[in-house]
Amino acid sequence: MTTRFENLTPEKATGSVYTPIGMADDLSASILEHLEPARSFSILEPAVGDGRLLRSVLSRLNPASSISVVAYELNPVVLRETAEALVKEFPQVDFLFVGKDIIQDFLGGHLMGRQFDIVVANPPYLRTQVMGSEKAKALAKLFNLRGRLDIYYVFVLIALELLSDRGIAGFVTSNRFMKVKSGESLRSYLLANSRLLEIIDYGDTKLFDAAVLPCTFVFKRGRTDPDLVDYYSIYRTEANANPKRTGDFPYELIRCSSELDFCGTRFDVQSGHLVVSEADGTWTVGTEESTAWLHSVDAHTDRKFGDLGRIRVGIKTTADKAFILKRPESFGDTLPELARPLVTHRNAGNIVGEKEPKWMVVYPHTVRGGKRSVVSLDDFPKTSKYLEIHREQLENRSYVKKAGRRWYEIWVPQDPSKWSKPKIVFRDIADRPQFWLETSGAIINGDCYWLDSPDDIEKSEIYLALGVLNSTFITEYYDRRVNNKLYAGKRRFMTQYVEQFPLPSLEKTEAREIVQIVNTVVKRGTSATPTEMSRLNSLVYACFGLTSKKSLGSGN
């Protein structure tokens, strides 16, 4: 058999996170399970790295078969070492090792007419910006890509283009593309142009050395029927557990267990089919029980949280050290006149904030003639003196100057006229929902979101939303419909998810009682008691036709 090298250069690859060997073996076994028997196989590995994925596939093929491999790798040292090891281990295989960028080769037409029976990859996790604008534009046009993209999206799409009619592809990637708006292009393309066979979301299992929440998926040419996709989702059941790998993850049990134990940590395994959200197109696992649960919720939903107003992120200064005062009391009489209280995630609470804002922000924006405007520092000598100290840092924000704005402006100040109005504020990242009412007129920082509601919104609408959004029901709803978790049980409360949170009709008896409880908590100004929260939880479940956590009721 022949071994060839093509275009070895000193170019260095980045973004490499090697696949755990157990995961590589599980993925390769799944690929070959779906592959039709044949006497010959052509294989593509577009980012071979140390060869563990390719090695796992080759070790499972009949050595009597005719096997040809094309393996790409940008790092010449890694490629040489991998090539030597693979050739020695599989002397019967016809190898071509290419020290080039497969994306560039694909765009240049060098792979035109090539087709492969197996494509297996764990591509680098990098934004397309690192490729340069011209290459990114060409890819966007070719695949109709939109928004912020990761390079691994492109690897997946190229693999689909290069698959033979009988070919099977298996990928290891971050699970982000299934959960976020920027993954919409890839999700849509895969649904329309591939037949997805299996998805495994490994969630917060910490199987990688890097901070990656991985998934694997297997597909072929065709069109996807979500009901026919085998989908497995694995997340820890103890929010604060921190597993340290002292053994091999039980990959072989994923498809036949509802719960796994890994290094003393319990993991919940959901198995079912692919569910594509009608609201935002994100992907989650669907079981018969979960489908019935969500159907009940949808049937009892009067409107969504986003219908109450627009969800906005807080201010973004892009120079926090200059604008944010963490110890305003230390200024004494020199406190800048434009310093205003700042709400951050540190002030979070359920229904009401747990702590008064201690931080302040120098906020040089106001409203004139109904439009946002920047103030003149001549009118505020203490503020002017303070900001002059940080002038060099602030003027280095070239994008502020390029936008025709003054050097001392906050980059994203939001609308100053909104701060005095009551707002529902919530954290971006939290282990449980924390939505609280902010009425002090403080400014909201960029680590939180807030509801910009119309002036004529009824207090009862706000109070009902606060009751529902702080309930255990919302946590369960999130995990069933979104399930975008980070490590340690943290959840992302992004706009695309929160605006879809369901609200029941105010006409329900239970909803009116929710409003009464929230009203009591707000008037008191301290967090809801355990008894109040227990009652709120029961009332919210009842509003959606559910009698208790994970059980269906007959509500109206």
Backbone torsions as a table, in degrees:
resi	resn	phi	psi	omega
1	MET	NA	154.1	-175.7
2	THR	-100.4	151.9	174.5
3	THR	-129.7	121.5	-176.4
4	ARG	-125.4	149.7	174.7
5	PHE	-120.5	143.5	-178.4
6	GLU	-136.3	122.8	170.7
7	ASN	59.7	51.5	174.5
8	LEU	-75.2	123.0	179.5
9	THR	-131.4	167.2	179.1
10	PRO	-78.3	12.1	-179.5
11	GLU	-61.7	137.9	-175.0
12	LYS	-107.0	135.9	178.1
13	ALA	-87.8	152.8	177.3
14	THR	-134.6	168.1	176.9
15	GLY	78.1	17.8	-175.8
16	SER	-84.1	129.4	173.3
17	VAL	-134.8	106.2	-173.3
18	TYR	-71.3	145.8	-176.7
19	THR	-74.1	134.2	171.6
20	PRO	-55.9	139.6	-174.5
21	ILE	-59.6	-40.5	178.9
22	GLY	-61.8	-39.2	178.2
23	MET	-68.2	-39.8	177.6
24	ALA	-60.2	-44.4	-179.8
25	ASP	-65.2	-39.9	-179.7
26	ASP	-66.3	-42.2	179.8
27	LEU	-66.0	-44.9	-178.8
28	SER	-64.2	-36.8	177.0
29	ALA	-63.6	-39.1	178.6
30	SER	-67.2	-40.1	177.6
31	ILE	-59.0	-49.5	-175.7
32	LEU	-71.6	-24.6	175.7
33	GLU	-64.1	-33.1	-178.0
34	HIS	-95.0	-4.8	-176.5
35	LEU	-88.1	133.6	178.3
36	GLU	-69.6	141.7	177.7
37	PRO	-60.6	143.9	179.5
38	ALA	-159.1	168.4	179.5
39	ARG	-90.7	-17.8	-178.7
40	SER	-138.3	150.2	-179.5
41	PHE	-141.2	135.2	171.8
42	SER	-110.7	132.5	-172.2
43	ILE	-125.2	138.9	174.8
44	LEU	-120.0	130.2	170.8
45	GLU	-122.9	102.4	-172.7
46	PRO	-77.6	-8.0	177.5
47	ALA	-153.5	77.9	-163.3
48	VAL	-71.1	-30.9	179.8
49	GLY	57.1	-130.1	-179.4
50	ASP	-86.0	4.0	172.0
51	GLY	85.0	9.8	-173.8
52	ARG	-68.3	-35.3	177.1
53	LEU	-68.0	-46.6	-179.8
54	LEU	-64.0	-41.4	179.1
55	ARG	-60.9	-40.7	-179.2
56	SER	-64.2	-39.4	178.0
57	VAL	-67.8	-48.7	-176.7
58	LEU	-61.6	-35.8	-177.9
59	SER	-69.0	-15.4	-178.6
60	ARG	-100.0	-8.5	178.8
61	LEU	-86.8	151.0	176.9
62	ASN	-63.3	118.7	-178.0
63	PRO	-61.4	-15.7	178.1
64	ALA	-81.1	-9.5	-179.9
65	SER	-73.4	157.1	172.7
66	SER	-86.1	115.9	-173.2
67	ILE	-125.5	127.7	174.3
68	SER	-122.3	141.8	-175.7
69	VAL	-130.6	134.6	168.7
70	VAL	-115.9	119.9	-176.5
71	ALA	-125.1	124.4	178.6
72	TYR	-100.8	144.5	173.7
73	GLU	-163.9	129.8	-177.4
74	LEU	-79.2	-31.4	-178.0
75	ASN	-81.2	112.4	-174.2
76	PRO	-65.7	-33.5	179.3
77	VAL	-66.8	-47.7	178.2
78	VAL	-61.1	-42.4	-177.5
79	LEU	-64.0	-43.0	179.3
80	ARG	-61.3	-47.4	-177.9
81	GLU	-64.3	-42.8	179.8
82	THR	-64.9	-42.6	-179.2
83	ALA	-61.2	-45.9	-179.1
84	GLU	-60.3	-42.0	-179.0
85	ALA	-67.8	-43.0	-177.1
86	LEU	-69.6	-41.3	179.9
87	VAL	-63.4	-40.2	179.0
88	LYS	-65.8	-38.5	-176.6
89	GLU	-80.1	-30.5	-176.7
90	PHE	-129.2	69.9	-175.9
91	PRO	-65.6	-18.8	-178.0
92	GLN	-81.4	-8.4	-174.8
93	VAL	-90.4	140.5	176.2
94	ASP	-88.9	105.9	-174.9
95	PHE	-101.6	141.1	164.9
96	LEU	-127.6	114.5	179.5
97	PHE	-102.3	125.6	-173.4
98	VAL	-117.6	117.8	179.1
99	GLY	-90.1	54.5	-178.7
100	LYS	-136.5	173.6	176.1
101	ASP	-85.7	118.4	-177.8
102	ILE	-63.4	-29.5	178.9
103	ILE	-64.8	-44.1	178.6
104	GLN	-65.0	-40.7	178.2
105	ASP	-62.9	-40.4	-179.3
106	PHE	-66.1	-46.7	179.3
107	LEU	-65.0	-30.7	-179.7
108	GLY	-81.3	-1.4	177.2
109	GLY	81.9	7.9	-176.4
110	HIS	-72.8	-15.2	178.6
111	LEU	-105.5	8.3	-178.6
112	MET	-60.4	130.7	179.1
113	GLY	87.2	-10.4	179.0
114	ARG	-81.2	141.5	175.0
115	GLN	-138.5	147.3	-175.2
116	PHE	-129.3	144.5	179.5
117	ASP	-83.5	-26.7	177.9
118	ILE	-135.6	129.9	169.6
119	VAL	-124.0	124.6	-179.5
120	VAL	-133.4	135.9	-174.6
121	ALA	-162.8	149.9	164.3
122	ASN	-125.6	84.4	-173.7
123	PRO	-71.8	163.9	179.4
124	PRO	-66.0	151.7	-179.6
125	TYR	-103.8	86.9	-179.0
126	LEU	-137.2	150.2	174.1
127	ARG	-68.6	150.7	179.9
128	THR	-65.5	-14.3	-179.8
129	GLN	-58.7	-30.5	-177.5
130	VAL	-69.0	-13.7	-178.8
131	MET	-82.7	-17.7	-172.8
132	GLY	97.6	150.9	-172.5
133	SER	-66.1	-37.8	-176.0
134	GLU	-65.8	-45.3	179.6
135	LYS	-66.1	-40.1	179.4
136	ALA	-63.4	-40.9	178.8
137	LYS	-64.4	-40.8	-179.7
138	ALA	-63.9	-41.9	179.2
139	LEU	-67.9	-40.8	179.4
140	ALA	-61.0	-41.2	179.8
141	LYS	-69.7	-41.8	-176.9
142	LEU	-64.3	-43.1	-174.4
143	PHE	-108.1	5.7	-180.0
144	ASN	57.8	47.7	-179.4
145	LEU	-86.9	149.4	-179.4
146	ARG	-137.3	155.1	172.4
147	GLY	73.8	-167.7	179.6
148	ARG	-75.2	130.6	-172.0
149	LEU	-126.0	155.3	170.5
150	ASP	-104.8	148.7	-178.1
151	ILE	-59.6	-32.3	-177.4
152	TYR	-64.2	-23.3	173.4
153	TYR	-57.4	-45.6	-176.3
154	VAL	-66.0	-40.2	177.7
155	PHE	-58.9	-41.7	179.7
156	VAL	-63.3	-45.1	-177.5
157	LEU	-67.9	-37.7	176.2
158	ILE	-64.0	-41.7	178.3
159	ALA	-58.7	-41.7	179.9
160	LEU	-63.7	-38.0	178.7
161	GLU	-66.6	-31.6	-173.3
162	LEU	-96.8	-1.1	179.0
163	LEU	-71.4	141.2	171.8
164	SER	-74.8	170.7	-178.9
165	ASP	-60.5	-30.5	179.2
166	ARG	-99.6	2.8	-171.8
167	GLY	-70.6	154.9	177.8
168	ILE	-128.8	135.3	176.9
169	ALA	-117.2	143.6	176.3
170	GLY	-134.1	128.7	-176.0
171	PHE	-126.1	147.2	166.9
172	VAL	-111.2	121.5	179.4
173	THR	-143.6	177.4	168.2
174	SER	-68.7	150.8	178.5
175	ASN	-83.2	2.4	-175.2
176	ARG	-59.2	-37.7	-174.6
177	PHE	-61.5	-23.5	-179.6
178	MET	-80.9	-15.4	-167.5
179	LYS	-115.1	-19.6	-169.6
180	VAL	-118.1	163.1	-177.9
181	LYS	-62.1	-36.4	-177.6
182	SER	-65.1	-16.1	177.7
183	GLY	-89.3	2.9	-175.2
184	GLU	-59.8	-41.7	-178.7
185	SER	-62.0	-45.5	-179.8
186	LEU	-66.4	-44.3	179.6
187	ARG	-59.4	-47.0	-178.7
188	SER	-62.5	-41.7	-178.6
189	TYR	-65.3	-43.1	179.9
190	LEU	-64.7	-42.0	-179.9
191	LEU	-62.4	-38.1	-175.2
192	ALA	-85.8	-25.1	-171.0
193	ASN	-121.6	-1.9	177.7
194	SER	-135.1	159.3	172.2
195	ARG	-105.1	99.8	178.1
196	LEU	-68.0	133.4	-176.9
197	LEU	-107.4	-40.4	-177.5
198	GLU	-153.2	141.4	174.1
199	ILE	-131.7	133.4	172.0
200	ILE	-125.6	114.2	176.0
201	ASP	-94.2	109.3	-177.0
202	TYR	-83.3	-2.2	171.8
203	GLY	47.3	-132.9	-173.9
204	ASP	-97.0	39.9	179.5
205	THR	-76.0	-13.5	179.8
206	LYS	55.8	45.1	179.6
207	LEU	-81.7	-17.2	178.2
208	PHE	-98.5	151.8	173.3
209	ASP	-69.6	-32.3	179.4
210	ALA	-84.9	164.9	-178.6
211	ALA	-79.9	69.4	-178.2
212	VAL	-123.1	132.2	171.6
213	LEU	-95.0	102.6	-168.2
214	PRO	-88.4	162.2	168.8
215	CYS	-145.0	160.7	170.4
216	THR	-124.4	149.3	175.4
217	PHE	-150.0	146.5	-176.2
218	VAL	-122.0	136.2	-177.4
219	PHE	-152.9	166.2	176.0
220	LYS	-139.1	-179.2	176.0
221	ARG	-67.5	151.4	177.9
222	GLY	136.8	-146.9	179.7
223	ARG	-138.8	140.9	-172.7
224	THR	-87.3	130.8	166.5
225	ASP	-103.4	107.1	-175.4
226	PRO	-52.2	-33.7	-178.2
227	ASP	-67.2	-18.4	-177.5
228	LEU	-101.6	5.0	179.4
229	VAL	-91.0	122.6	174.8
230	ASP	-76.1	118.9	-173.6
231	TYR	-124.2	127.8	178.2
232	TYR	-125.5	136.9	-177.8
233	SER	-130.3	128.0	-172.7
234	ILE	-126.3	113.9	178.6
235	TYR	-138.0	148.2	-179.1
236	ARG	-67.1	150.6	-179.5
237	THR	-95.3	-20.8	176.6
238	GLU	-99.4	115.4	-173.6
239	ALA	-59.9	-34.2	-174.8
240	ASN	-98.8	2.6	-179.5
241	ALA	-67.3	145.7	-178.5
242	ASN	-135.1	80.8	-174.5
243	PRO	-64.0	135.6	173.7
244	LYS	-111.3	126.6	-173.2
245	ARG	-68.1	115.6	176.1
246	THR	-124.7	7.4	-179.7
247	GLY	-164.8	-176.8	-177.9
248	ASP	-87.0	135.0	176.7
249	PHE	-64.0	139.3	-176.4
250	PRO	-79.6	68.1	-178.4
251	TYR	-55.5	-35.4	-175.1
252	GLU	-66.2	-14.8	-177.9
253	LEU	-97.0	-5.7	-174.1
254	ILE	-56.8	-42.8	-171.9
255	ARG	-86.2	1.5	-177.2
256	CYS	-136.7	11.0	-178.6
257	SER	-128.6	153.3	174.8
258	SER	-101.6	-10.5	179.4
259	GLU	-151.4	139.4	179.5
260	LEU	-126.3	152.1	174.7
261	ASP	-116.1	121.6	-179.2
262	PHE	-131.2	111.6	179.2
263	CYS	53.6	40.6	175.7
264	GLY	85.0	2.4	178.8
265	THR	-111.5	135.5	179.9
266	ARG	-88.4	135.6	177.7
267	PHE	-122.1	135.9	177.0
268	ASP	-89.3	128.9	178.4
269	VAL	-110.1	115.7	174.3
270	GLN	-98.9	127.8	178.5
271	SER	-125.5	135.0	-179.0
272	GLY	-177.2	-137.3	-179.1
273	HIS	-122.5	172.8	-179.9
274	LEU	-75.6	131.3	173.5
275	VAL	-116.7	125.4	177.6
276	VAL	-102.2	117.9	-177.4
277	SER	-63.4	129.5	176.5
278	GLU	-68.8	-25.4	-176.2
279	ALA	-76.2	-48.4	-174.6
280	ASP	-133.9	4.4	175.5
281	GLY	76.3	6.6	178.7
282	THR	-72.4	161.3	-175.3
283	TRP	-108.4	137.1	173.3
284	THR	-143.4	169.6	178.0
285	VAL	-84.5	139.6	179.5
286	GLY	-121.3	122.8	173.7
287	THR	-110.3	167.0	180.0
288	GLU	-60.7	-42.5	-179.0
289	GLU	-68.0	-42.8	-178.7
290	SER	-67.9	-37.9	177.7
291	THR	-61.7	-42.0	178.4
292	ALA	-66.4	-39.1	179.0
293	TRP	-61.1	-49.4	-178.5
294	LEU	-68.7	-33.0	177.2
295	HIS	-62.3	-40.4	177.8
296	SER	-63.4	-42.3	178.5
297	VAL	-61.1	-48.5	-178.8
298	ASP	-60.9	-37.8	-178.1
299	ALA	-67.9	-23.7	-177.4
300	HIS	-108.3	11.8	179.7
301	THR	-88.5	126.1	178.3
302	ASP	-88.0	-40.2	175.8
303	ARG	-163.6	176.6	-178.0
304	LYS	-105.0	159.5	-179.9
305	PHE	-57.8	-37.4	180.0
306	GLY	-64.6	-18.3	177.8
307	ASP	-72.5	-16.5	-180.0
308	LEU	-78.6	-17.1	-178.9
309	GLY	164.0	-175.1	-178.9
310	ARG	-91.3	134.8	177.6
311	ILE	-89.5	127.0	-178.0
312	ARG	-123.6	153.7	172.7
313	VAL	-87.8	156.5	179.0
314	GLY	-70.5	-175.2	-176.6
315	ILE	-67.4	151.3	175.0
316	LYS	-129.2	111.2	-175.3
317	THR	-81.6	-30.2	-169.8
318	THR	59.9	14.7	174.4
319	ALA	-157.6	60.6	-173.9
320	ASP	-58.1	-36.5	-177.8
321	LYS	-62.5	-26.7	179.2
322	ALA	-87.4	-42.7	-171.6
323	PHE	-88.5	-33.1	-173.4
324	ILE	-94.5	127.7	-179.3
325	LEU	-104.3	108.1	-177.3
326	LYS	-82.3	-20.6	177.0
327	ARG	-132.4	67.8	-176.9
328	PRO	-60.5	-25.7	-179.1
329	GLU	-65.0	-22.1	-178.0
330	SER	-73.6	-13.6	-178.8
331	PHE	-79.7	-25.8	-178.0
332	GLY	57.7	-127.7	-178.1
333	ASP	-73.1	-10.8	-178.6
334	THR	-94.2	6.8	178.9
335	LEU	-56.3	126.2	179.9
336	PRO	-53.9	138.2	-178.4
337	GLU	-60.5	-29.0	-176.0
338	LEU	-91.7	10.4	176.6
339	ALA	-73.3	128.1	-178.8
340	ARG	-130.8	150.6	179.7
341	PRO	-56.4	143.0	-177.0
342	LEU	-125.1	123.3	176.2
343	VAL	-89.3	128.0	176.1
344	THR	-125.4	-177.2	178.8
345	HIS	-63.6	-16.9	178.4
346	ARG	-69.3	-16.4	-179.7
347	ASN	-98.5	7.8	-173.6
348	ALA	-63.2	152.8	175.8
349	GLY	-162.2	179.5	176.3
350	ASN	-104.1	117.2	-178.2
351	ILE	77.0	-52.5	173.8
352	VAL	-125.6	155.1	178.9
353	GLY	-67.4	145.1	-177.8
354	GLU	-83.3	-23.7	-177.8
355	LYS	-136.1	144.4	174.2
356	GLU	-72.3	146.2	179.2
357	PRO	-60.7	128.5	175.8
358	LYS	-105.6	-28.6	177.8
359	TRP	-78.9	157.8	176.6
360	MET	-133.6	160.8	178.2
361	VAL	-129.8	136.2	174.2
362	VAL	-77.6	112.7	-168.2
363	TYR	-119.4	92.6	-174.4
364	PRO	-87.8	43.4	-178.0
365	HIS	-130.4	149.4	-180.0
366	THR	-149.5	-173.7	178.5
367	VAL	-121.5	128.9	175.8
368	ARG	-131.2	126.7	179.6
369	GLY	60.6	31.1	179.3
370	GLY	80.4	5.4	-179.1
371	LYS	-124.5	147.6	177.6
372	ARG	-65.8	138.3	-178.1
373	SER	-143.5	157.3	176.1
374	VAL	-96.4	141.7	-177.6
375	VAL	-77.6	165.3	173.0
376	SER	-93.4	126.7	-178.4
377	LEU	-67.5	-17.1	177.7
378	ASP	-61.2	-26.2	-178.2
379	ASP	-86.4	-5.6	-175.0
380	PHE	-136.7	80.6	-173.0
381	PRO	-61.4	-38.7	179.8
382	LYS	-67.3	-41.2	177.4
383	THR	-64.6	-42.9	-179.7
384	SER	-60.9	-44.5	-179.7
385	LYS	-63.5	-40.7	180.0
386	TYR	-66.1	-47.8	-176.8
387	LEU	-67.3	-29.8	178.0
388	GLU	-61.5	-32.2	177.9
389	ILE	-61.0	-32.8	-176.8
390	HIS	-104.1	15.1	-172.7
391	ARG	-59.4	-42.9	-178.3
392	GLU	-59.7	-45.3	179.3
393	GLN	-63.0	-43.7	-176.6
394	LEU	-69.1	-36.7	179.7
395	GLU	-72.7	-20.0	177.6
396	ASN	-72.3	-8.4	175.3
397	ARG	-78.6	83.1	-173.9
398	SER	-59.5	-31.4	-178.3
399	TYR	-67.3	-27.2	176.1
400	VAL	-67.8	-46.1	178.8
401	LYS	-64.4	-41.4	-179.0
402	LYS	-62.6	-30.2	179.7
403	ALA	-81.3	2.3	178.4
404	GLY	76.7	25.5	-177.5
405	ARG	-109.4	163.2	-177.0
406	ARG	-76.8	153.2	-171.8
407	TRP	-62.0	-23.3	-175.4
408	TYR	-101.7	15.0	178.7
409	GLU	-81.2	149.0	168.9
410	ILE	-76.0	137.4	-172.9
411	TRP	-63.5	-48.3	176.9
412	VAL	-123.2	88.6	-174.8
413	PRO	-84.7	-13.7	-173.2
414	GLN	63.0	-172.5	-175.2
415	ASP	-89.7	111.8	-177.4
416	PRO	-59.2	-24.9	-177.8
417	SER	-71.9	-14.3	-176.0
418	LYS	-84.9	-20.0	-170.8
419	TRP	-65.0	-29.6	-176.9
420	SER	-78.7	-8.7	-176.0
421	LYS	-92.3	151.4	176.7
422	PRO	-59.4	138.9	-176.4
423	LYS	-138.1	143.8	166.8
424	ILE	-90.7	122.0	-177.2
425	VAL	-113.3	146.6	175.9
426	PHE	-150.0	155.2	-178.7
427	ARG	-77.3	149.7	175.4
428	ASP	-72.7	-45.4	-176.8
429	ILE	-125.0	124.5	-179.8
430	ALA	-159.2	156.2	178.5
431	ASP	-79.8	-16.2	177.3
432	ARG	-148.7	159.0	-178.4
433	PRO	-65.0	135.6	174.7
434	GLN	-135.2	99.9	178.5
435	PHE	-117.5	126.5	-177.3
436	TRP	-137.7	155.5	-178.6
437	LEU	-86.3	126.1	179.4
438	GLU	-114.3	116.0	-176.6
439	THR	-125.2	4.9	-175.3
440	SER	-80.4	-11.2	-176.5
441	GLY	88.0	5.2	-179.8
442	ALA	-67.8	159.0	177.6
443	ILE	-86.3	144.2	-178.1
444	ILE	-95.8	129.4	-179.5
445	ASN	-81.2	165.0	-175.3
446	GLY	-71.1	-4.9	174.9
447	ASP	-88.4	7.3	177.7
448	CYS	-134.2	159.5	172.2
449	TYR	-111.9	162.9	177.8
450	TRP	-149.5	153.2	-179.6
451	LEU	-90.4	117.9	175.5
452	ASP	-91.4	91.3	-174.3
453	SER	-95.6	156.5	179.6
454	PRO	-68.0	158.6	-176.6
455	ASP	-63.6	-28.5	-174.3
456	ASP	-93.6	13.2	-179.8
457	ILE	-67.5	139.2	-178.9
458	GLU	-76.6	143.6	178.2
459	LYS	-58.9	-35.6	-179.1
460	SER	-63.7	-32.8	177.8
461	GLU	-66.4	-41.8	178.4
462	ILE	-65.0	-44.0	-177.3
463	TYR	-68.0	-37.9	176.9
464	LEU	-63.0	-44.1	178.8
465	ALA	-60.8	-42.7	179.5
466	LEU	-61.9	-39.7	178.5
467	GLY	-65.5	-45.9	-178.7
468	VAL	-67.5	-45.4	-172.3
469	LEU	-70.7	-20.2	178.4
470	ASN	-97.7	4.4	-175.6
471	SER	-85.1	161.4	174.1
472	THR	-66.2	-21.2	176.1
473	PHE	-59.0	-43.1	-177.9
474	ILE	-66.2	-37.3	176.1
475	THR	-60.4	-44.9	-179.9
476	GLU	-68.4	-39.9	177.4
477	TYR	-59.9	-46.1	179.8
478	TYR	-57.7	-48.1	-176.1
479	ASP	-67.6	-28.6	179.6
480	ARG	-82.7	-38.1	-173.6
481	ARG	-99.9	-27.8	-175.4
482	VAL	-114.8	-64.4	178.3
483	ASN	55.4	44.2	174.4
484	ASN	-98.1	84.6	-177.0
485	LYS	-100.9	151.0	170.6
486	LEU	-102.4	-165.3	178.4
487	TYR	-72.5	161.9	177.3
488	ALA	58.0	31.9	175.2
489	GLY	73.7	10.7	179.9
490	LYS	-73.7	140.9	178.2
491	ARG	-115.9	149.4	177.0
492	ARG	-95.7	115.3	177.4
493	PHE	-97.2	71.4	-178.7
494	MET	-82.0	157.5	-178.5
495	THR	-53.1	-44.0	-175.1
496	GLN	-61.9	-24.6	177.3
497	TYR	-89.5	-49.7	-171.9
498	VAL	-65.3	-36.0	-179.3
499	GLU	-65.7	-16.5	178.7
500	GLN	-96.6	-0.4	179.3
501	PHE	-61.0	133.4	-173.1
502	PRO	-79.4	148.2	173.7
503	LEU	-128.0	138.4	179.1
504	PRO	-83.1	173.7	177.6
505	SER	-71.3	139.4	175.9
506	LEU	-67.0	-15.3	-178.0
507	GLU	-76.5	-15.7	-180.0
508	LYS	-68.0	143.1	177.5
509	THR	-59.1	-42.3	-179.9
510	GLU	-63.9	-37.6	-179.8
511	ALA	-65.1	-39.6	179.5
512	ARG	-66.1	-35.2	177.3
513	GLU	-69.7	-35.9	175.3
514	ILE	-57.9	-45.5	179.8
515	VAL	-60.0	-41.9	-179.9
516	GLN	-62.9	-43.6	-179.7
517	ILE	-64.3	-45.9	179.7
518	VAL	-62.5	-40.5	178.2
519	ASN	-59.1	-41.2	178.1
520	THR	-62.6	-44.3	-179.2
521	VAL	-64.4	-44.1	-178.8
522	VAL	-63.9	-44.3	179.5
523	LYS	-62.7	-38.7	180.0
524	ARG	-70.9	-35.1	176.9
525	GLY	82.4	9.4	175.8
526	THR	-125.1	161.7	-174.8
527	SER	-58.1	154.1	177.7
528	ALA	-61.7	142.8	177.8
529	THR	-74.1	161.6	176.1
530	PRO	-55.1	-37.5	179.2
531	THR	-66.0	-42.4	178.3
532	GLU	-64.4	-42.2	-179.7
533	MET	-67.3	-37.7	178.1
534	SER	-62.1	-43.4	178.8
535	ARG	-66.6	-42.0	178.2
536	LEU	-59.2	-45.8	-179.0
537	ASN	-58.5	-45.4	179.9
538	SER	-63.3	-41.1	-178.7
539	LEU	-66.5	-40.1	-178.6
540	VAL	-66.3	-46.0	177.2
541	TYR	-57.6	-42.0	-179.5
542	ALA	-63.4	-36.3	179.4
543	CYS	-60.0	-28.7	-176.7
544	PHE	-105.4	19.7	176.0
545	GLY	76.2	22.1	-178.6
546	LEU	-119.1	135.9	-176.6
547	THR	-89.5	-29.1	178.0
548	SER	-164.2	176.1	-177.9
549	LYS	-56.7	127.3	176.8
550	LYS	63.5	28.7	173.6
551	SER	-139.2	148.2	-177.6
552	LEU	-92.8	139.5	175.8
553	GLY	-117.1	-170.9	-175.5
554	SER	-113.7	21.3	-173.7
555	GLY	-48.9	165.1	-176.0
556	ASN	-87.3	NA	NA
